[in-house]
Amino acid sequence: MHHSERVIIIGGGFSGVALAAELVRRGAASSITLVESGDRVGRGLAYGTASASHLLNTRADQMSLYGDDPEHFLRWRRRGGHATHGAEFVRRSDYGEYLERALIAACTEAPHARLTVEMGARATDVERTAGGFAVSLADGRELRGDAVVLATGHPAPADPFGGALPASATRYLREPSRHEDLAKIAPGAAVLLIGTGLTAVDVVLALEERGHRGPVHAVSRRGLLPRAHRARRETLPTDLHRALAAGVAVNGLRGIVAALRSVAAAADEHGVGWQAAFDALRPLAPRIWAELCAADRRRFVRLLRPFWDVHRHRLPPAQAGRIAALRARGRVVIRAGRVRGGVDRGDSIVVDVQPRGSTETVAERYDWVVNCTGASFAKSSSRPLERRLLEQGLLLADPLGLGYVTDDVGGVLGASGPVRGLYVLGPACRAAFWEHTAVPELRAQAAKLAADLAGRCATAEVPVRLVAAR
């Protein structure tokens, strides 16, 4: 790449902001365009919530935008008058504000940078050109770039009804991230949540915050809820850390699972808590995933992924306590089972539920049904832009439905091989890295990609001025 090259980042959530900020800090491109469909950057699916009940599920001292400046987020909080300590779980809406402010600050501190934010703009196509790429926007405009980064975040959840319910079924909320839809649910309404993970917890807490007091049932195949963080941070003892590292070096999924179980049990005996074992495994996860054979990867996704997710992606203690209290009062009921069908009755929805272990289905009537199954790449056509890129062969779907096929930086491997200049950043890279949905991993990829781009770009010879966000 030469100093005149332009980088276009599609998506202004965490990943897009992290990359833009790193590029600005490094002077890694003479022009950067950030394309964001919403009205604020830094929000995305996770941080666009306005609910005070929605907290980060990672402690504050791990949430810096910059891996080389771990105190950055804490300093920002304290400058704003918050006596934030490192182990605190901060509101997600506050973190979205931090990301936006951090990007502005990065531009202010790098006067030679040139960042343009295309706000309220939706990318509809990316095409290769003789000189790089052309990005089409929904309003008819076209952007030209030499490198394009897809930082589009999590896709919509899969439909557990398989399209059986018509679009006119207004009491079926297909995407709970649309928080305004939850306001339609009356305080006494009976609600079914399909899914029992972090999305379901978000919905329960948001409903409670809005004054909902009706029954809430949540069903998933195994009926597993996310586990809780310990109240205090704990570190795995050195001997157990060594045992874990040695154990997971064993070839094969069975040996890895056995080692993790053994160390987690030993941690409990030491009074540390099994959580420390999972935290210690976290930095080892990409290497473990890379070394698993294809059959073990399939086995893990099919059989063990739900158990990994509820132990790895945990709830802050305050949230876990609120959910436990609601369950104790019978307000929230968690069940294991499958949704086999549904019928829209206009004023309600009748759902056919097959309890786990049973061959029979039970017809249950609910005032509202909310899809909380979580983001899914299993049907990549859910987003028009990515569907178009798949049709062109510029993207290649991972066979396990985890995202797209990339190299270790995020460079796209298309149907005909590497697509030079096209990158994927964020959760869609999970096929390569597995543990790739939380801030520490995503900021590391953003920094690595920025360094890769910087290595191909010469420093701009002529200073350029910052272009204000629109």
N, C-alpha and C positions, 0 to 999 in steps of 0.2 A: 504494500500500500504506500501511497505517496502522501505528502503533506496536504494535498488538495482534496483528499478523499472525504466522503461524507458518510456518517453512520445514522441510520434510521432505526429507532427503537419503537416497536409496536407494543403498547401496553405500559401504563403509568402507575401500576401498583408497586409493591415492594421491589420486585426484581428489576423492573424498568427504571425506577428511581435509583436503585443501588448502582446499576451499570452507568447511568447518566452521570451520577455524582463521581464515580471512579474515573470515568473518561475525562470529566472536567478537571479533576484533581491532577491527573497524569498528563494532561495536554495530549491525549491519545488520538484526537481527531480534530480537524479544523472546523467541522460543523457537526452538530448533533441535533437531530430532530426527534422529539418524544411525542408519539401519537397516543392520545388518551381519549377514550370514548365518553368518559364521565366529565364532571365539572370541577374535579379536584384531582391532583396527583397524590400518590402515596396512600390511597384508600384501598382500592381493589375490593375483593370479596371479603377479606378478613377485617380490614380496618375502616370500612365504610359504615359500620354500624353506629347508631347514635345511642344505643342502650348502655346505661351505666352498669348493667349486670354482666356485660360481655368483657371479660378480662383476657389479657395475654396469658397463654398457658406455658410461657417461659419466663423465668425470673428477669428482672429489669437489667441486671448487670451482664446479661447475655444478649441484649437486644440492640447494641450499638450498630449503626449502619456500617461502620468501618471495623473490620477485623483487626486492623493495626492500631486502633484507638478504642479499646474496650470501655472506656469511661465516657464516651461521647454522649450517649443517651442520658446517662445519669447527670452529667453536667448541664445538659439542656433542661432537664426536669428541675434541677436545683436553681438554675437561673430564673426559672418561671415561678419560683416560690414554693416548690414542692419538696418536702423533706424526704425524698425518695431514698430508700436503702436498697442495696443490691439484690436482696432476696424477695423484694416486693413483686406482686403481679399487678401491673398497671392496666388501666382501661385501654381497650383496643382503639377507641376513638382518639384518645390522647396520642397514641403511637402514630396514627395516621397524620396527625398534625405535625408531629416531630419529623416525619419523613419529608413532608412538604417543605418545612422550614429548613431542614438540613440541605436539601437540594438548592434552595435559594441562597443559603449561606455559602455553599460550595462555589456557586457562580460568582457571588460577590467577591470571594477571596481569590478568584482566578480571572482577572480582568481581560485576559487574552482569550478566554473561552467564548464559544458561540453556541448557545443552546436556544433552540426554538421549541416551544411547547404548543402543539396543535391540540387545543382543548375541545372537547365535544366532537371529535373527529373519529370516524370509524373506518379502518382499513378494510377494503373488500377484496383486494387482490394484490399479489406480488408476482411480477414477471421479470424474467431475466432479459437484459438488454445487452447490446454490444459493449456498453461501458459500465455495466453493473446491474442495477435493479430499478424497476419502476413500481412504486406503491400507489395503487388507486384508492382514493377515498370516496366515501358514500356521496359526498357533495359534488363529485365530478372532477375534483382536482387530482393532480398527479404529482407525487414527490419522486425525486431522483436521488439515488444513493449508491454508494459503492459497497456498503455492507448493510445488511438488514438483520435485525435481531427480533425474534418473536418472543416477547415477554408477556404473553397473554394470560398467564396465571391458570387457575383451575377452571375446567369446563363445567358445564351444567351437569347435574346428576342424571343418571339413567332413569328412565320411567319404569317403575316397578309394575305398572299395569300394562306395559308393552303397547301403549297407544290405544288400549281398549276404551278408556274414558275419552269422550269427545272434548274438543277445545272449549265447548260451551259449558263444560262442568266447572262452574265458577267456584264451587266449594272444594275443589281439589287444587291446592297450591303446589305447583310443580317445582318452583324454585323459592325456598324459604329465605334466600338472601334478599328478596324484595320485601323489605321490612314493612312497607306501607300496607302490604296485603294482610299482615297479621292483625292490623287494626280493625279489619272487617269481622274478626272472630268475636262473637258476643261473650260477655263474662261467664255465662253459665253453659256455654256450648260444650258438647262432648267432642273431643278431638282425638284423632288417631295420627300418630307419627310413625311413618314407615322408616325405620332406622333407629338405632339406639346409641349412636356415636356423638361426636362433638357437635355436629349440626343439630341433633335432637336436643342436646343440653341447651344450646343457644336458644332454640325455639321455646323450650319450657321456661327458661328464665325471662325471656322477652315477654311471653304471655303473662307470667306472674307480675312482672313490672307494670303491665297495662291493666292489672286488676282482674285477670281471668281467674275464676275459682271453680270452673267446671272440671269434670274428669278428663285426664289425659292418659291415653294408653299408647305405649310405644312397642313396636314389634320389629324384631330382626331375626335373621336365621338362627343366631345363637343367643340372643338376648343379653349381649355383653355391654356393659356401660364402661366408659373410660374410668380408669383408676385415678386415685388422688395423689398429688405430690405430698411429700412429707412437709410438716410445718416448717422444719428447719432444713437447711441444705446439709447434705451428708456426702462424704467422700468414701469410696471403697478403700478399705485397708490395702496397703501395698502388697501383702502376700496374696490377697484375693485378686488383686488387679493382675498380678503375674499369672496366677492360675487361670484367670479368664482369658488372657492373651494366648497362653499356651494351649488352652482347651479349644478355642475357636480356630486355632491353626490346623486342627485336625481336619482332614479332607472329608467333606460330606456333611449334609444337613443334620443328620442324626447326631453326629458328634458335637456339632455346634450347639444344638438345642440342649443336649445333655450337659455340656459345660456351663451354659448359661443357667440352667436350673440348679446345678450344683452350687455355683457361686452365689446365686440369689438366696438359696437356703442358708448357706454359710454366713452371708451378710446379715440375715435376720438373726442368726444365733449370736452374732457380734453386736446386736442391737443397732445396726446401721440401717437396715431396711433394704428390701429387694430393689427399690428404686435406684439405689446407687450402682447396682450391677448393670441395669439397663443404661444408665448414664455413662458408665465406663465403656460400654459396648458401642456407644454412638459413633465415636470417631473411627472405629474399626469397621463399621458397617459397609462403607463403599468397597473396601478391599475384600471383605467376606463375600459380598454380592458378586464382585467381578470374578471371583474364583469358583463360585458355584457352577456346577454343570447345568445344562438346560433343563434336565429332568428335575433336579432339586429346586431350581427356580420356580418351575411350574407347581411343584408340590408345595413350596412355601406359600405362593400366592393363593392356591386353592384351599389349603388346609390350615396354615398357621398365620396368615396375614391378619385376620381379625384379632387374634390373641396378641400379636406383636403390637398392633395399633393401640389397643386399650391400655397396654402397659407402658408403651413408649410415649404416646401423646396423651398426657395426663391432665387432670383438672386442677386448678388452684384449690387449696383447701377450703376456702370460703364457698366456692361454687359447689364443690363436692358435698359440703355440709348442707347446703340448701336443697340439693337434689335428694339427699338422704332423708331430710326432714319431710319433704313432700311425699316421698314413698312411704315413710312411716305413718303418715296421716291418711294414706290411701288416695291422695290426690293424683299421684303419678304411679302407673302400673307398667312394669317392664315385663315383656313376654318373649319367648323364643317361638318363632314360627315363620311361615311364608305367606305372602299375599298371592292368592291364586286368581283373583279377578275382582271386578267392581262394577257397580251399576249406579249411574247418576239418577237420583230421584228428584232433582230440582232443589228441594229444600234440605236434602241430605244425600249421603252416599252410602250404599250398602257394599261392604267389603267382604270378600270370601277369604278367610284366614285359616290356614292349615297349621295347627299347633305342632311344634317339634315332637317327633316320635309318634304322631298320629297319621293315619291314612285318610281321615275324614276332614272336611272343611266346615267351618262354621260361618254363617252369614251374620255380620254385625253391622249395625247402623250407626253412623257418626254424622254429626252436623258439619264437621270439617275434616279433611284429610290433608296432611302435609308431607311432602316427599323430603325425607331427611337422610336419604341413602348416601349422600356425599358425592363429591366430584367424581366423574368417571370418564376415562379416556377410551373405554371399551368401544364406544361408538363415536369415533373421531369426527363424524360428519355433523355433530351437533353444532359446530361453529362454522359458518359459511366460509370464512377466510381459510381455515385449515382444511376444510373439505376441498376447496379449490386447489390448494397446494398439493394435497394428496392426489387429486385427479391429474395434475401436471407432472407428478412424479418428483416434485421438489421436496416432499416429505414422505417418510416411510413409517407406517404405524408399527409400533412394537407388537409382536404377536401375543404378549401377555396382557395387552390393553393398559400398559402403564404410562404410555406417552409416545414419543417418537424416537427413532434411532439416531443417535448422535455419537460424536467422539468424546474424549474426556474433557474437552473445553466447552462443548455445546455445539460444535460445528455439525451441520446437518449432513447425514448420509442418506441421499435420496435413492430413488429406484435405480439410477444408473451410476451410483457412486457418490463421492463427496461433492457437495454443492458449495464451491468456494465463495465465501462472502455471505453465506446465509447461516444464521445461528439460531438455536433455541436456548432460552434462559428460563430457569424456574422449574416448577413441578413437572412440566412435560419432559424433563430430562431424567425422570425417575427410572426409566428403563436402564440407564447407564449407571446410576449411582444408588438406587433404591431409597436410601434415607435422604430425601431431597424435597422436603416441604416446609422446613422451619428456617428461621432467620439465619442461624449460624452457618448452615450449609449453603443457603442461597446467596448470602453476601460473599462467601468464599468463592463460589462460581463466578459471581459478578466481577470480583477482583481479578480472578484468573483470566476471564475473558477480556477484561480491560487491558491487562498486561499483554495478552496475546495481540490485541489490536494495536497497542502502543509499540510493540516490537516490529510491527509492519508499517508504522507511520513515522515519518520524520516530523520533528517539531515544526509547527507552522512558522514560516519565515516572516509573514506580515501579520501584525496583531489585528485581531478582529474584535468587534464590540459585542457585548451580550445583547441578544435579542430578547426582549421581555416576553413572558408568557402571555398568550392571548386570553 
